[in-house]
Amino acid sequence: MANKSFNTQKYAKFMATNVQSAVENGTMLYLGLGRPQPWTNEPNDPDTPSSSTQTVDYSYWRDILGMKKIASTDIALVIRRYNWVRGTVYTQYDDTNERLFKEQFYTVGQSSGDGYYYVYKCLWNNNGGASDVNPAELGSTLDPIELSADGYVWKFMYRIDPDYYKFMTPQWIPVLTDTSVRAHAVANPGTLPIQVPLVIERGGVGYDPSPDAVIPIDITIDGDGSGAEIEWTTANFTSNSVSSLYLSSGGTGYSRVDDIDVAQSSASDDAVVRAIIPPYVNHGYNPAAELGAAAFVISTNIEFSEDDKLTTVNDYRRILLIKDPLLANGSSANGVFYTQTYDCVLSSNTGVFQPDDTITVDNETYPVTGRVVDVVTANGDNVLRMTDVSDKGRTAAFVSGDTIETSNGVSGVLGTITNPQLTFFSGEILYVNHHTTIERDPNQVEEFKIVFSYGTGVSSEDFSSASASPSASPSLSRSLSVSPSSSESPSASVSPSASVSPS
């Protein structure tokens, strides 16, 4: 038996919303940082991530340096970013357009007045004309506005305040709900916008539009709402055919208009006219659904040394998203940042342990190995931090009194041992990104934006960059700078930007 089906845009929105809802309801998500050692083909060619069980369940865990908690306030629904550009022909909203969500029917622009970003939906493009006026300059009016300069009709949807700039990238903007716009939609359910012309699909033949016509033109509307009216005097005619027609009243409660009858007995062929029906409840009631939100972004910062829990000497190359890891004692993790290195006080040493050196414990039965992350000073002690440890079956990988040695002949004796804070291999790794080297600095903040998209036709992209702008800025560049001031399966992109403040 044959059947045909498809997932709607609202399915994609539902999937994208689920992650934020899960975090709000107790799911713990962490951004994991790993792989301090170089790739096979450094510096510009990261190893291809593996999806095997061995790799995902085990290997990726072994060289994690630390994890930072993702809060619900670090997650936002996003839509494709269409900046307003003079001369662009924007697609107008039409409830019959099956390709609407693949086209530019809304835009975001920055106001020259208050500097905020405003999102507007195009309700009419003046029969395919070019946009000449930035709608962001119109502010936050509730009713649709018709611009005399270019004939466009725009509907204000919401404003993006600076608190949400962290979710902006060159490709994406957050989708928000303006409470006043939503209330206006609720107060005007199913009201047809009088600023938007009715669609003339056929102009008819033989109308007599003159005021003293013997037989007047009678226009009626048949739909499931009430109160919509058209004055025939609002009609424009060209060669006795209807060329434009406007509502004089938008009525209320319309989910469909079955027929608009432009009747005059002298006409040999009646015009065919239809109304564009707003989305439920009306424009601006549910921007995420109306603008086709099918993606979400996770935006979080790695700040300096994260209170001495993360190296500022070594670098990292792997970014992970991990769900519900467990503490070393088996309880649920819910702290802000966890370190996953073995931190060993050096009682003595014969030389300098260098980042990425491999060490071996001098023990014939348990020749434990590990990789040096760095050596830091804590409470007057030199502390060797290691990852990628193989305990060779030993109950505790390192114990006080162990002698360790590198292949270069540097040796040391271990004192107090502090083990990783999380249980290895716990939780679920949801996302893996292999990146070119991300270098660290004691005065550096890295801003991560990981975008997951569902069914939008957007391929996985890597928007890696570093920015000299303040972290609130949505602009990204590809250089590390010193700042003078402190489908059903998603595709994903990660964009770490970094700014360095002077010490």
C-alpha positions as CSV (number, residue, x, y, z in Angstrom):
1,M,0.0,0.0,0.0
2,A,1.5,3.3,-1.1
3,N,1.7,6.3,1.2
4,K,3.2,9.8,1.2
5,S,4.3,11.9,4.1
6,F,6.6,14.6,5.2
7,N,7.9,16.4,8.3
8,T,6.6,19.9,8.7
9,Q,8.7,22.9,9.6
10,K,7.0,22.8,13.0
11,Y,8.5,19.3,13.5
12,A,11.9,20.8,13.1
13,K,11.1,23.6,15.5
14,F,9.8,20.9,18.0
15,M,13.1,19.0,17.7
16,A,15.2,22.1,18.1
17,T,13.2,23.2,21.2
18,N,13.5,19.9,22.9
19,V,17.2,20.5,23.9
20,Q,16.5,23.7,25.7
21,S,13.4,22.2,27.4
22,A,15.4,19.2,28.5
23,V,18.1,21.5,30.2
24,E,15.3,23.5,31.8
25,N,13.9,20.3,33.2
26,G,17.1,18.9,34.7
27,T,19.2,17.4,31.9
28,M,22.9,18.4,32.4
29,L,24.8,19.4,29.3
30,Y,28.5,20.1,29.4
31,L,31.0,21.5,26.9
32,G,34.0,19.2,26.9
33,L,37.5,20.3,25.8
34,G,40.1,17.7,24.9
35,R,42.9,16.6,22.7
36,P,45.9,18.7,23.8
37,Q,48.3,16.6,21.7
38,P,48.8,17.5,18.0
39,W,46.8,16.0,15.1
40,T,48.5,13.6,12.7
41,N,48.8,16.4,10.1
42,E,49.3,19.5,12.2
43,P,48.6,22.4,12.0
44,N,45.8,22.7,9.4
45,D,44.2,19.3,9.0
46,P,42.4,17.9,12.0
47,D,41.9,14.1,12.2
48,T,38.5,13.0,10.9
49,P,36.2,12.2,13.9
50,S,35.3,8.5,14.3
51,S,31.8,7.4,15.2
52,S,32.8,3.9,16.4
53,T,31.6,2.7,19.8
54,Q,35.2,2.4,20.9
55,T,36.0,6.0,20.1
56,V,32.7,7.6,21.2
57,D,32.3,5.6,24.4
58,Y,35.9,5.4,25.4
59,S,38.7,7.2,23.5
60,Y,37.2,10.7,23.5
61,W,37.0,10.6,27.2
62,R,40.6,9.8,27.8
63,D,42.1,13.1,26.9
64,I,39.4,15.5,28.1
65,L,40.9,18.4,30.0
66,G,37.7,19.8,31.5
67,M,34.0,20.4,31.1
68,K,31.9,23.5,31.5
69,K,28.2,23.4,32.2
70,I,25.7,24.6,29.6
71,A,22.9,26.6,31.3
72,S,19.4,27.0,29.8
73,T,20.3,30.7,29.3
74,D,23.1,29.5,27.0
75,I,20.7,28.0,24.5
76,A,18.4,29.8,22.1
77,L,16.3,29.0,19.0
78,V,17.7,30.6,15.9
79,I,16.7,31.4,12.4
80,R,18.7,32.1,9.3
81,R,20.2,35.6,9.3
82,Y,19.0,37.7,6.3
83,N,20.5,41.2,6.7
84,W,18.6,44.0,5.1
85,V,20.4,45.1,2.0
86,R,19.2,48.0,-0.2
87,G,18.0,46.8,-3.6
88,T,17.1,43.3,-2.5
89,V,13.7,41.8,-3.6
90,Y,12.3,40.2,-0.5
91,T,9.8,37.4,-0.8
92,Q,6.4,38.4,0.6
93,Y,4.6,36.3,3.1
94,D,1.9,34.1,1.4
95,D,0.0,31.3,3.2
96,T,0.0,29.3,-0.1
97,N,3.8,29.5,-0.7
98,E,5.2,26.0,-0.1
99,R,8.8,27.3,-0.4
100,L,8.3,30.2,2.0
101,F,10.8,28.9,4.7
102,K,13.5,28.5,2.0
103,E,13.2,32.1,0.9
104,Q,14.0,35.6,2.3
105,F,10.6,36.7,3.5
106,Y,12.0,38.5,6.6
107,T,15.0,40.6,7.4
108,V,17.1,41.9,10.3
109,G,18.4,45.4,10.3
110,Q,20.2,47.6,12.7
111,S,18.6,50.9,13.7
112,S,20.7,54.0,13.2
113,G,18.8,55.5,16.2
114,D,19.1,53.1,19.1
115,G,21.6,50.7,17.6
116,Y,19.4,47.6,18.2
117,Y,18.6,44.9,15.7
118,Y,15.0,44.7,14.5
119,V,13.4,41.7,12.7
120,Y,10.6,42.4,10.2
121,K,8.5,40.2,8.1
122,C,7.7,41.2,4.5
123,L,3.9,41.2,3.9
124,W,4.0,42.9,0.5
125,N,6.9,43.5,-1.9
126,N,5.2,45.8,-4.3
127,N,4.8,43.2,-7.0
128,G,8.4,42.1,-6.9
129,G,10.0,45.5,-6.4
130,A,13.4,46.2,-4.7
131,S,13.5,47.2,-1.0
132,D,14.9,50.7,-0.6
133,V,14.1,51.6,3.1
134,N,15.6,49.7,6.1
135,P,12.5,48.6,8.1
136,A,14.6,48.7,11.3
137,E,14.3,52.5,11.1
138,L,10.5,52.1,11.7
139,G,10.9,51.0,15.3
140,S,8.5,48.7,17.0
141,T,5.1,49.6,15.6
142,L,2.4,47.0,16.1
143,D,0.4,47.5,12.9
144,P,1.9,46.6,9.5
145,I,3.5,49.7,7.9
146,E,3.4,50.5,4.2
147,L,6.3,52.5,2.9
148,S,5.6,55.1,0.3
149,A,9.2,55.1,-0.9
150,D,9.3,51.5,-2.2
151,G,5.8,50.3,-1.7
152,Y,6.8,47.5,0.8
153,V,4.6,46.5,3.7
154,W,6.5,45.3,6.7
155,K,5.3,43.7,10.0
156,F,7.5,44.2,13.1
157,M,8.2,40.9,14.8
158,Y,10.7,41.6,17.6
159,R,13.9,43.4,18.7
160,I,17.2,41.8,19.5
161,D,18.5,43.4,22.7
162,P,22.3,43.2,23.6
163,D,21.6,40.3,26.1
164,Y,20.9,38.1,23.0
165,Y,23.8,39.2,20.9
166,K,25.8,36.2,22.1
167,F,23.5,34.0,20.0
168,M,24.1,36.0,16.8
169,T,26.5,34.8,14.1
170,P,27.0,35.9,10.5
171,Q,24.6,33.0,9.6
172,W,22.1,33.0,12.4
173,I,20.0,35.2,14.7
174,P,18.0,34.3,17.8
175,V,14.2,34.2,17.4
176,L,12.3,35.9,20.2
177,T,8.7,36.8,21.1
178,D,7.8,40.4,21.7
179,T,5.0,40.4,24.3
180,S,3.3,43.5,22.9
181,V,3.3,42.1,19.4
182,R,1.9,38.8,20.7
183,A,-0.8,40.6,22.7
184,H,-1.7,42.6,19.5
185,A,-2.1,39.3,17.6
186,V,-4.3,37.9,20.4
187,A,-6.5,41.0,20.3
188,N,-6.8,40.7,16.5
189,P,-7.2,36.9,15.8
190,G,-7.5,36.2,12.1
191,T,-7.7,39.8,11.1
192,L,-6.7,40.4,7.5
193,P,-4.2,43.3,7.1
194,I,-5.8,46.2,5.3
195,Q,-2.3,47.5,4.3
196,V,-1.7,44.4,2.1
197,P,-3.4,44.4,-1.3
198,L,-5.5,41.4,-2.2
199,V,-3.9,39.1,-4.8
200,I,-5.3,39.7,-8.3
201,E,-4.9,36.4,-10.1
202,R,-7.0,37.4,-13.0
203,G,-8.3,41.0,-13.5
204,G,-11.4,40.2,-15.4
205,V,-12.8,41.8,-18.5
206,G,-15.4,44.5,-19.2
207,Y,-15.8,46.3,-15.9
208,D,-17.2,49.8,-15.8
209,P,-15.5,51.5,-12.9
210,S,-16.9,55.0,-13.5
211,P,-18.7,56.6,-10.5
212,D,-21.8,57.1,-12.6
213,A,-21.9,53.6,-14.0
214,V,-25.5,52.4,-14.5
215,I,-24.7,49.1,-12.8
216,P,-22.4,49.5,-9.7
217,I,-19.7,47.0,-8.9
218,D,-20.7,44.7,-6.0
219,I,-17.8,43.1,-4.0
220,T,-18.5,40.3,-1.4
221,I,-16.2,38.2,0.7
222,D,-17.0,34.6,1.6
223,G,-14.9,33.1,4.4
224,D,-15.0,31.6,7.9
225,G,-14.5,34.9,9.7
226,S,-16.6,38.0,9.8
227,G,-16.4,41.7,9.3
228,A,-14.0,41.9,6.4
229,E,-15.2,44.5,3.8
230,I,-14.0,45.9,0.5
231,E,-15.1,49.2,-0.9
232,W,-15.2,49.1,-4.6
233,T,-13.8,52.7,-4.6
234,T,-10.6,51.2,-3.3
235,A,-10.2,49.3,-6.5
236,N,-7.9,50.4,-9.3
237,F,-8.7,49.4,-12.9
238,T,-6.6,49.2,-16.0
239,S,-8.3,48.8,-19.4
240,N,-11.6,47.8,-17.6
241,S,-9.8,45.1,-15.6
242,V,-9.1,45.0,-11.9
243,S,-5.4,45.9,-11.2
244,S,-5.5,46.3,-7.4
245,L,-7.9,46.0,-4.6
246,Y,-7.7,46.6,-0.9
247,L,-9.7,45.7,2.2
248,S,-11.4,48.6,3.9
249,S,-11.9,46.4,7.0
250,G,-9.8,43.4,8.0
251,G,-12.6,41.7,10.1
252,T,-11.7,39.0,12.5
253,G,-11.5,35.2,12.8
254,Y,-10.4,34.3,9.3
255,S,-8.5,31.1,8.7
256,R,-9.7,31.0,5.1
257,V,-11.4,33.1,2.5
258,D,-13.2,30.9,0.0
259,D,-14.3,33.5,-2.5
260,I,-14.0,37.2,-3.2
261,D,-16.7,38.1,-5.8
262,V,-16.2,41.3,-7.8
263,A,-19.5,41.3,-9.6
264,Q,-20.8,43.6,-12.3
265,S,-23.3,42.4,-14.9
266,S,-21.5,44.3,-17.7
267,A,-18.3,42.4,-17.1
268,S,-17.8,39.5,-19.6
269,D,-15.3,37.8,-17.3
270,D,-15.2,38.2,-13.6
271,A,-11.9,38.9,-11.7
272,V,-10.3,36.2,-9.7
273,V,-9.1,37.6,-6.3
274,R,-7.8,36.0,-3.2
275,A,-6.8,37.2,0.3
276,I,-3.5,36.3,2.0
277,I,-4.4,34.6,5.3
278,P,-2.1,35.4,8.3
279,P,-0.7,32.5,10.4
280,Y,-2.5,31.4,13.5
281,V,-3.3,33.5,15.6
282,N,-1.9,36.4,13.6
283,H,1.5,37.8,12.6
284,G,3.9,38.0,15.6
285,Y,2.0,35.5,17.8
286,N,4.6,32.8,17.4
287,P,7.7,34.1,15.7
288,A,9.6,30.8,16.0
289,A,6.9,29.0,14.0
290,E,6.2,31.8,11.7
291,L,9.8,32.4,10.7
292,G,10.7,28.7,10.4
293,A,12.9,28.2,13.4
294,A,14.6,24.8,12.9
295,A,17.9,25.3,14.7
296,F,19.3,26.1,18.1
297,V,22.6,27.6,19.2
298,I,24.6,26.9,22.3
299,S,26.7,29.9,23.2
300,T,29.1,29.8,26.2
301,N,32.5,31.1,27.2
302,I,35.7,29.5,28.4
303,E,37.2,32.2,30.6
304,F,40.9,32.4,31.5
305,S,41.9,29.5,33.6
306,E,38.4,28.7,34.9
307,D,39.6,29.3,38.5
308,D,42.9,27.4,37.9
309,K,41.0,24.3,36.6
310,L,42.0,24.6,33.0
311,T,45.4,24.9,31.4
312,T,46.5,28.2,30.0
313,V,49.8,26.8,28.8
314,N,48.7,23.9,26.6
315,D,46.1,24.0,23.8
316,Y,43.2,21.8,22.7
317,R,41.6,20.6,19.5
318,R,38.4,18.7,20.4
319,I,35.1,20.1,21.4
320,L,32.4,17.8,22.8
321,L,28.9,18.1,24.0
322,I,28.2,15.6,26.9
323,K,24.9,14.8,28.5
324,D,24.6,13.8,32.2
325,P,28.1,12.9,33.2
326,L,28.6,11.5,36.7
327,L,31.0,12.7,39.4
328,A,33.8,10.3,40.5
329,N,31.7,9.2,43.4
330,G,28.8,8.2,41.1
331,S,26.4,11.1,41.8
332,S,25.1,13.5,39.2
333,A,27.3,16.3,38.0
334,N,25.8,19.8,38.3
335,G,28.7,22.1,39.0
336,V,29.9,24.9,36.7
337,F,33.3,23.5,35.7
338,Y,35.1,20.2,36.3
339,T,38.7,19.3,35.7
340,Q,39.4,15.9,34.2
341,T,43.2,15.8,34.6
342,Y,45.3,13.8,37.0
343,D,47.0,16.4,39.2
344,C,50.1,15.1,40.8
345,V,52.4,17.0,43.2
346,L,56.0,16.6,42.2
347,S,58.1,15.8,45.4
348,S,61.2,16.0,43.2
349,N,62.2,16.1,39.6
350,T,65.4,16.1,37.5
351,G,64.2,18.5,34.8
352,V,61.3,20.2,33.1
353,F,58.2,18.2,32.1
354,Q,57.1,19.6,28.7
355,P,53.5,19.8,27.5
356,D,52.6,16.6,25.5
357,D,55.5,14.6,26.9
358,T,54.6,11.0,27.5
359,I,55.4,9.7,31.0
360,T,55.7,6.1,32.2
361,V,55.6,4.9,35.8
362,D,58.6,2.9,36.9
363,N,56.7,-0.2,37.8
364,E,57.2,-3.5,36.0
365,T,53.8,-4.8,36.9
366,Y,51.9,-1.7,36.2
367,P,53.8,0.5,33.7
368,V,51.2,3.2,33.8
369,T,51.5,5.9,31.0
370,G,50.1,9.4,30.7
371,R,50.5,12.6,28.7
372,V,51.7,15.8,30.2
373,V,49.3,18.7,30.0
374,D,51.3,21.3,32.0
375,V,53.0,22.0,35.3
376,V,51.5,24.6,37.5
377,T,52.3,26.0,41.0
378,A,49.6,25.5,43.7
379,N,50.1,26.2,47.4
380,G,53.8,26.3,46.8
381,D,54.0,22.9,45.1
382,N,54.7,22.1,41.5
383,V,51.7,20.2,40.2
384,L,52.1,18.0,37.2
385,R,48.7,17.7,35.3
386,M,48.2,14.7,33.0
387,T,45.6,13.2,30.7
388,D,45.3,10.3,28.3
389,V,46.3,8.0,31.1
390,S,46.4,4.2,30.7
391,D,46.4,2.6,34.2
392,K,47.4,-0.9,32.9
393,G,44.9,-2.5,35.2
394,R,46.2,-0.8,38.4
395,T,43.5,0.0,40.9
396,A,44.8,3.6,41.2
397,A,46.7,4.9,38.2
398,F,49.1,6.9,40.3
399,V,50.1,6.6,44.0
400,S,52.3,8.8,46.2
401,G,55.9,7.7,45.8
402,D,55.7,6.6,42.2
403,T,58.7,7.5,40.0
404,I,57.8,8.7,36.6
405,E,60.1,9.2,33.6
406,T,59.8,10.7,30.1
407,S,61.4,9.4,26.9
408,N,63.7,12.4,27.1
409,G,65.1,11.2,30.5
410,V,63.3,13.6,32.7
411,S,62.2,11.9,35.9
412,G,60.3,12.8,39.0
413,V,58.7,11.4,42.2
414,L,55.0,11.9,42.8
415,G,53.5,13.2,46.1
416,T,49.8,13.9,46.7
417,I,47.5,12.7,43.9
418,T,44.2,14.4,42.9
419,N,42.2,12.3,40.5
420,P,39.8,13.5,37.8
421,Q,36.5,14.9,39.1
422,L,34.2,12.9,36.8
423,T,33.6,9.2,36.2
424,F,35.3,8.2,33.0
425,F,32.9,7.0,30.2
426,S,29.8,8.2,32.0
427,G,27.0,10.2,30.4
428,E,26.5,10.4,26.6
429,I,28.7,12.2,24.1
430,L,26.2,13.9,21.8
431,Y,28.5,16.0,19.6
432,V,32.2,15.9,18.5
433,N,34.1,18.6,16.7
434,H,37.7,18.2,15.6
435,H,39.3,21.6,15.3
436,T,42.6,23.2,14.3
437,T,44.6,24.2,17.4
438,I,42.9,26.5,19.9
439,E,45.7,28.1,21.8
440,R,45.2,29.3,25.4
441,D,46.4,32.3,27.3
442,P,46.0,33.4,30.9
443,N,44.1,36.5,29.8
444,Q,42.0,34.9,27.1
445,V,38.2,34.2,26.8
446,E,37.0,31.9,24.1
447,E,33.4,32.2,23.0
448,F,31.8,29.1,21.6
449,K,28.7,29.0,19.4
450,I,27.6,25.5,18.4
451,V,24.6,25.6,16.0
452,F,22.4,22.5,15.4
453,S,20.0,22.6,12.6
454,Y,17.1,20.3,11.7
455,G,15.7,19.8,8.3
456,T,16.8,23.3,7.0
457,G,18.9,22.0,4.2
458,V,22.0,23.7,5.7
459,S,25.1,21.5,5.5
460,S,27.6,21.2,8.3
461,E,29.9,24.2,8.3
462,D,32.8,25.2,10.4
463,F,32.7,28.9,11.2
464,S,35.9,28.9,13.2
465,S,37.2,32.4,14.0
466,A,38.6,34.7,16.6
467,S,37.4,38.1,17.3
468,A,38.8,41.4,18.6
469,S,35.4,42.7,19.4
470,P,33.7,42.5,22.8
471,S,32.0,39.2,23.5
472,A,28.6,40.8,23.0
473,S,29.4,41.7,19.4
474,P,27.8,39.4,16.8
475,S,30.6,40.1,14.3
476,L,33.4,37.5,13.9
477,S,36.8,37.6,12.2
478,R,39.6,35.2,11.6
479,S,42.4,36.5,13.7
480,L,43.3,36.3,17.4
481,S,43.6,39.8,18.7
482,V,44.3,41.7,21.9
483,S,41.2,43.7,23.0
484,P,41.7,47.1,24.6
485,S,38.9,46.3,27.0
486,S,38.5,43.6,29.4
487,S,16.2,16.3,8.3
488,E,15.7,14.4,11.4
489,S,19.4,14.2,12.1
490,P,20.8,17.6,12.9
491,S,23.8,19.2,11.3
492,A,26.0,21.3,13.5
493,S,28.6,24.0,13.2
494,V,31.0,25.3,15.9
495,S,32.5,28.8,15.9
496,P,35.0,29.5,18.7
497,S,36.1,33.1,18.8
498,A,38.7,34.3,21.2
499,S,39.6,37.6,22.6
500,V,42.7,38.4,24.8
501,S,42.7,41.1,27.4
502,P,46.0,42.7,28.5
503,S,47.4,41.4,31.8
